[in-house]
Amino acid sequence: MQEILKIKGLSKSFGPQLVLEDVDLTIDTPQIIALVAPNGTGKTTLLNLITDIETPDEGEITIFGRPNSDYEIFYDMAYLQDPSILYQQLTGWDHMEFIRQEHKKTKGEMQALVEELGMASYMKKKVKNYSLGMKQHLLLGIALMGEPKLLLMDEPLNGLDPGSIVQVREIMNKLYKKGVTIIVSSHNLEEIERVTDNVLFLHDGELISKDNVNFEETEYEFILLEQELAANFLDQIDVSYQLVDSYKICGSFCSEQLLAFKAFCSEQQLTVFDQRMARGTLETMYYHLFSKAQRV
């Protein structure tokens, strides 16, 4: 199977400031990945490096088997950046029409996307008259026009009202079900927990999976069919847990216990419908990693 994204030995500095150090990442199956870190720690830099907007000091990046410097990859990948890329004197239609022609889509397809995103009422206005929420919707429309297989999203929830945040979440889930891989950076930790359990923290220039955060215990929820078998095994490995209903188990796991339980579920072929950190756990991890640095 062709790799979707491969990053090998990626390093980047700005003057004396080291931003990324020997970063490796391989994505070979469609998934939603959340990139989490405070402002100024390199999230946008990493996305800019992937899309060849910035050049690394060291390392290689390939997308669908091609170097990221190959312009052709932008027919398979889209990057939702911040509103500064929009042209203030142009209308929403001007922006969408340019992207439509580049991707050889029909005007009907463009109109359908505009309607789906709820942008029709302000598409004739110049971008300089847009609210931040309107700009975010337009950026999303630009990113989706080409029907990408890999979608990078830099803080896509900024400026959105609660209804629009739900809409973006639903769009992301719909794309994922179609086989689109999404990498999304966001400070909205509560919303990230609703969208994906696959979280990478960017900490001191390195990517750290949430499963590898040095944390005493983490609360996880498992939705599974063979609850009795699962509960018996949790008793054996001394996990404190609660049977929430006929299918849901919520327990407090250290990293070794979590790995052991996941291995047990796989070996015993238990039917696991869903597994995710309990609400609020991601925020606890975030402050565990970054609170000391933010106080300095």
GUDO-529234 format. One record per residue (C-alpha): residue number from 1; residue in one letter; x, y, z. Coordinates in nm, 3 decimals. Layout:
! residues N
   num   residuo      east     north        up
   NUM         A         X         Y         Z
...
END
This chain:
! residues 296
   num   residuo      east     north        up
     1         M     0.000     0.000     0.000
     2         Q     0.132     0.345    -0.096
     3         E     0.223     0.569     0.196
     4         I     0.004     0.877     0.231
     5         L     0.270     1.085     0.405
     6         K     0.625     1.008     0.513
     7         I     0.846     1.248     0.706
     8         K     1.202     1.137     0.775
     9         G     1.466     1.319     0.980
    10         L     1.296     1.659     0.953
    11         S     1.472     1.949     1.129
    12         K     1.412     2.322     1.111
    13         S     1.558     2.623     1.291
    14         F     1.502     2.995     1.269
    15         G     1.832     3.150     1.368
    16         P     1.929     3.005     1.708
    17         Q     1.573     2.883     1.771
    18         L     1.533     2.510     1.706
    19         V     1.170     2.445     1.604
    20         L     1.175     2.086     1.481
    21         E     1.441     1.825     1.555
    22         D     1.478     1.499     1.361
    23         V     1.101     1.447     1.325
    24         D     0.976     1.119     1.178
    25         L     0.614     1.044     1.086
    26         T     0.458     0.783     0.860
    27         I     0.089     0.771     0.766
    28         D    -0.012     0.471     0.558
    29         T    -0.386     0.445     0.631
    30         P    -0.657     0.715     0.621
    31         Q    -0.705     0.877     0.962
    32         I    -0.770     1.204     1.143
    33         I    -0.465     1.328     1.332
    34         A    -0.475     1.623     1.571
    35         L    -0.159     1.831     1.605
    36         V    -0.161     1.999     1.946
    37         A     0.078     2.254     2.102
    38         P     0.080     2.616     2.223
    39         N     0.125     2.901     1.976
    40         G     0.479     2.956     1.855
    41         T     0.598     2.599     1.902
    42         G     0.607     2.495     1.536
    43         K     0.265     2.357     1.435
    44         T     0.226     2.593     1.140
    45         T     0.593     2.551     1.050
    46         L     0.546     2.175     1.027
    47         L     0.241     2.214     0.801
    48         N     0.430     2.468     0.587
    49         L     0.721     2.226     0.552
    50         I     0.490     1.944     0.446
    51         T     0.343     2.165     0.175
    52         D     0.685     2.298     0.062
    53         I     0.602     2.657     0.161
    54         E     0.910     2.646     0.382
    55         T     1.232     2.450     0.330
    56         P     1.373     2.219     0.598
    57         D     1.731     2.236     0.719
    58         E     1.743     1.856     0.701
    59         G     1.510     1.572     0.617
    60         E     1.278     1.444     0.347
    61         I     0.902     1.454     0.293
    62         T     0.708     1.242     0.047
    63         I     0.334     1.254    -0.021
    64         F     0.169     0.961    -0.199
    65         G     0.516     0.843    -0.294
    66         R     0.626     1.173    -0.453
    67         P     0.856     1.446    -0.318
    68         N     0.659     1.725    -0.157
    69         S     0.823     1.968    -0.401
    70         D     0.627     1.807    -0.688
    71         Y     0.351     2.053    -0.781
    72         E     0.128     1.765    -0.892
    73         I     0.067     1.662    -0.530
    74         F    -0.166     1.962    -0.489
    75         Y    -0.420     1.777    -0.699
    76         D    -0.433     1.518    -0.419
    77         M    -0.367     1.745    -0.118
    78         A    -0.514     2.069     0.017
    79         Y    -0.396     2.304     0.288
    80         L    -0.641     2.518     0.484
    81         Q    -0.423     2.807     0.598
    82         D    -0.501     3.121     0.798
    83         P    -0.709     3.406     0.646
    84         S    -0.400     3.613     0.558
    85         I    -0.376     3.422     0.227
    86         L    -0.709     3.564     0.106
    87         Y    -0.718     3.865    -0.130
    88         Q    -0.906     4.149     0.040
    89         Q    -1.025     4.314    -0.283
    90         L    -1.162     3.992    -0.435
    91         T    -1.499     3.833    -0.367
    92         G    -1.566     3.483    -0.241
    93         W    -1.673     3.385    -0.591
    94         D    -1.343     3.515    -0.733
    95         H    -1.149     3.286    -0.501
    96         M    -1.367     2.981    -0.561
    97         E    -1.374     3.031    -0.939
    98         F    -0.995     3.029    -0.958
    99         I    -0.977     2.702    -0.762
   100         R    -1.263     2.553    -0.966
   101         Q    -1.081     2.614    -1.292
   102         E    -0.750     2.482    -1.156
   103         H    -0.915     2.155    -1.053
   104         K    -1.139     2.139    -1.362
   105         K    -1.460     2.118    -1.160
   106         T    -1.798     2.226    -1.296
   107         K    -1.980     2.539    -1.184
   108         G    -2.254     2.311    -1.055
   109         E    -2.005     2.132    -0.828
   110         M    -1.879     2.466    -0.703
   111         Q    -2.231     2.592    -0.635
   112         A    -2.320     2.272    -0.448
   113         L    -2.014     2.312    -0.221
   114         V    -2.097     2.677    -0.152
   115         E    -2.452     2.579    -0.058
   116         E    -2.331     2.294     0.165
   117         L    -2.104     2.532     0.357
   118         G    -2.378     2.798     0.387
   119         M    -2.175     3.069     0.210
   120         A    -2.413     3.171    -0.070
   121         S    -2.541     3.489     0.101
   122         Y    -2.202     3.661     0.112
   123         M    -2.009     3.520    -0.184
   124         K    -2.055     3.843    -0.384
   125         K    -1.898     4.054    -0.109
   126         K    -1.531     4.146    -0.108
   127         V    -1.327     3.953     0.149
   128         K    -1.234     4.277     0.327
   129         N    -1.596     4.291     0.446
   130         Y    -1.598     3.933     0.580
   131         S    -1.610     3.838     0.945
   132         L    -1.348     3.589     1.067
   133         G    -1.610     3.313     1.055
   134         M    -1.694     3.393     0.691
   135         K    -1.325     3.383     0.603
   136         Q    -1.288     3.045     0.772
   137         H    -1.580     2.907     0.570
   138         L    -1.428     3.039     0.246
   139         L    -1.091     2.884     0.331
   140         L    -1.269     2.552     0.389
   141         G    -1.447     2.582     0.054
   142         I    -1.115     2.650    -0.121
   143         A    -0.957     2.348     0.048
   144         L    -1.244     2.112    -0.040
   145         M    -1.297     2.222    -0.400
   146         G    -1.034     1.982    -0.531
   147         E    -1.166     1.681    -0.332
   148         P    -0.828     1.614    -0.165
   149         K    -0.709     1.277    -0.038
   150         L    -0.490     1.451     0.221
   151         L    -0.623     1.762     0.396
   152         L    -0.411     1.981     0.625
   153         M    -0.606     2.224     0.845
   154         D    -0.435     2.496     1.049
   155         E    -0.667     2.615     1.328
   156         P    -0.987     2.569     1.121
   157         L    -1.219     2.644     1.416
   158         N    -1.093     2.998     1.482
   159         G    -1.376     3.252     1.475
   160         L    -1.652     2.995     1.425
   161         D    -1.978     2.999     1.620
   162         P    -2.089     2.674     1.790
   163         G    -2.313     2.574     1.498
   164         S    -2.031     2.618     1.247
   165         I    -1.793     2.418     1.467
   166         V    -2.040     2.129     1.463
   167         Q    -2.066     2.164     1.084
   168         V    -1.687     2.146     1.040
   169         R    -1.674     1.841     1.268
   170         E    -1.941     1.668     1.057
   171         I    -1.756     1.754     0.736
   172         M    -1.432     1.611     0.876
   173         N    -1.605     1.288     0.977
   174         K    -1.770     1.261     0.636
   175         L    -1.435     1.309     0.460
   176         Y    -1.268     1.051     0.683
   177         K    -1.538     0.796     0.601
   178         K    -1.461     0.859     0.233
   179         G    -1.095     0.772     0.293
   180         V    -0.951     1.123     0.331
   181         T    -0.661     1.168     0.574
   182         I    -0.684     1.487     0.780
   183         I    -0.415     1.656     0.989
   184         V    -0.571     1.931     1.197
   185         S    -0.404     2.173     1.438
   186         S    -0.630     2.331     1.698
   187         H    -0.637     2.481     2.045
   188         N    -0.996     2.365     2.094
   189         L    -0.907     2.057     2.297
   190         E    -1.266     1.972     2.382
   191         E    -1.357     1.967     2.014
   192         I    -1.046     1.765     1.926
   193         E    -1.165     1.497     2.170
   194         R    -1.492     1.480     1.978
   195         V    -1.320     1.442     1.641
   196         T    -1.031     1.202     1.698
   197         D    -0.843     0.995     1.952
   198         N    -0.526     1.018     1.742
   199         V    -0.331     1.308     1.895
   200         L     0.028     1.421     1.841
   201         F     0.179     1.679     2.076
   202         L     0.457     1.897     1.934
   203         H     0.685     1.936     2.234
   204         D     1.045     2.066     2.234
   205         G     1.074     2.009     1.859
   206         E     0.952     1.649     1.872
   207         L     0.622     1.479     1.791
   208         I     0.489     1.281     2.087
   209         S     0.188     1.053     2.059
   210         K    -0.056     1.095     2.347
   211         D    -0.003     0.724     2.419
   212         N     0.362     0.801     2.493
   213         V     0.307     1.094     2.726
   214         N     0.469     1.018     3.060
   215         F     0.153     1.022     3.267
   216         E     0.062     0.819     3.573
   217         E    -0.291     0.727     3.465
   218         T    -0.523     0.814     3.181
   219         E    -0.899     0.761     3.170
   220         Y    -1.018     0.572     2.863
   221         E    -1.361     0.467     2.741
   222         F    -1.408     0.145     2.545
   223         I    -1.726     0.053     2.361
   224         L    -1.718    -0.323     2.305
   225         L    -1.936    -0.627     2.271
   226         E    -1.776    -0.887     2.500
   227         Q    -1.787    -0.677     2.815
   228         E    -1.756    -0.964     3.064
   229         L    -1.435    -1.095     2.906
   230         A    -1.290    -0.745     2.903
   231         A    -1.385    -0.680     3.265
   232         N    -1.227    -1.009     3.379
   233         F    -0.900    -0.912     3.212
   234         L    -0.907    -0.564     3.365
   235         D    -0.943    -0.728     3.707
   236         Q    -0.633    -0.939     3.633
   237         I    -0.418    -0.636     3.549
   238         D    -0.553    -0.426     3.841
   239         V    -0.728    -0.157     3.638
   240         S    -0.988     0.047     3.822
   241         Y    -1.292     0.056     3.595
   242         Q    -1.666     0.118     3.579
   243         L    -1.928    -0.058     3.368
   244         V    -2.118     0.243     3.238
   245         D    -2.375     0.045     3.042
   246         S    -2.402    -0.287     2.858
   247         Y    -2.128    -0.191     2.612
   248         K    -1.920     0.088     2.768
   249         I    -1.630     0.043     3.010
   250         C    -1.448     0.343     3.155
   251         G    -1.117     0.277     3.330
   252         S    -0.802     0.446     3.457
   253         F    -0.498     0.301     3.279
   254         C    -0.125     0.351     3.313
   255         S     0.055     0.318     2.979
   256         E     0.155    -0.047     3.039
   257         Q    -0.200    -0.145     3.136
   258         L    -0.344     0.028     2.830
   259         L    -0.103    -0.151     2.596
   260         A    -0.179    -0.484     2.766
   261         F    -0.555    -0.435     2.737
   262         K    -0.536    -0.335     2.370
   263         A    -0.320    -0.641     2.301
   264         F    -0.573    -0.861     2.484
   265         C    -0.862    -0.722     2.279
   266         S    -0.669    -0.788     1.959
   267         E    -0.553    -1.140     2.055
   268         Q    -0.899    -1.243     2.174
   269         Q    -1.062    -1.075     1.873
   270         L    -1.300    -0.876     2.090
   271         T    -1.544    -0.657     1.900
   272         V    -1.430    -0.304     1.990
   273         F    -1.657    -0.042     1.834
   274         D    -1.478     0.260     1.972
   275         Q    -1.201     0.361     2.211
   276         R    -1.111     0.710     2.323
   277         M    -0.982     0.914     2.611
   278         A    -1.250     1.021     2.856
   279         R    -1.365     1.381     2.819
   280         G    -1.117     1.627     2.965
   281         T    -0.819     1.390     2.961
   282         L    -0.655     1.562     2.663
   283         E    -0.661     1.894     2.848
   284         T    -0.495     1.732     3.148
   285         M    -0.220     1.591     2.924
   286         Y    -0.176     1.930     2.757
   287         Y    -0.114     2.110     3.085
   288         H     0.109     1.828     3.206
   289         L     0.334     1.881     2.903
   290         F     0.320     2.255     2.850
   291         S     0.227     2.433     3.173
   292         K     0.588     2.457     3.298
   293         A     0.708     2.604     2.968
   294         Q     0.423     2.858     2.965
   295         R     0.506     2.976     3.318
   296         V     0.870     3.051     3.229
END
